[in-house]
Structure formats: C-alpha cells, structure tokens
Amino acid sequence: MSPHPLNEGGEPLFTLYSTGTNEEIQETLRAWLLKTIAGLEQATQAEMPWSTEKAS
C-alpha cells in the first residue's frame, strides 16, 4: 500500500513528520484538508443538482 501524497511534491505524511517543522506539517495538512473538502462538496453538488443549498 503506497502512502497518499499531501502536496504537489508528492510527499506523504510520514515524510513530513520526519523532515518538516510543525508549521510546515500544519500548513500542508490544512491545505490538503481544504482541497479535499472542496472536492467532496463539488462531488456532492454534482450528484444532487436540484439542491441549491451549500453545506456549512
């Protein structure tokens, strides 16, 4: 099982924990999480075109 990359450089979480600072880890996880949430919201809206409400 290969690790999932968290950034454009393809770094997995393990590598960030091994080489990154706490600030780098937090910022990378934050950016990854926001990107993942946005993708899930788009997928949900595409599956439910009748829904005009945005999840909060």
N, C-alpha and C positions, 0 to 999 in steps of 0.2 A: 504494500500500500504506500503510495507516494504522498508526501505532505502537500497540502494545498498552499499555493503562494498567496501572500498577503499584500504584495505590492508589485509595481511594474517590473522590478528587478527579479521577480520570481522567488523572493526569499520566503521560506516557511517560518512559522512562529518559532520553532526550535532555534533556527539560525539567529533570529532577532534576539531571543533570550540569551544566546551565547555571546553575541558580539555587540548588541545595541545598548544604548543607555535607556534608563527608564522613560525619559522623554520621547526618544525615538520609538520605543515599543508602544507607548500610549498613543502617539500620533498616528502610527501605522495602523494600529488596531481600530482607532477611531475612524480613519479614512476608509478602511476596509468595511467596517460595520455600516457606515453611512451609504457606501456604494451598494452593499448587499441589500440593505433595507429598501433603497430606491428601486433596485431591480425587482424585488419581491412586490413592491407596490405597483410597479408597471405591469407585471405579470397578472396580478390580481385584477387590475382595472381592465386589462385586455380580455380577461375571461368573463368579466361582468360589465359589458358595455352599457347596460341600462343603468348602472349605478353612477351617479354624478357626485356622490359624497366622497370626500377624501378622509381616509383614516387619520386619526390624530394620535 
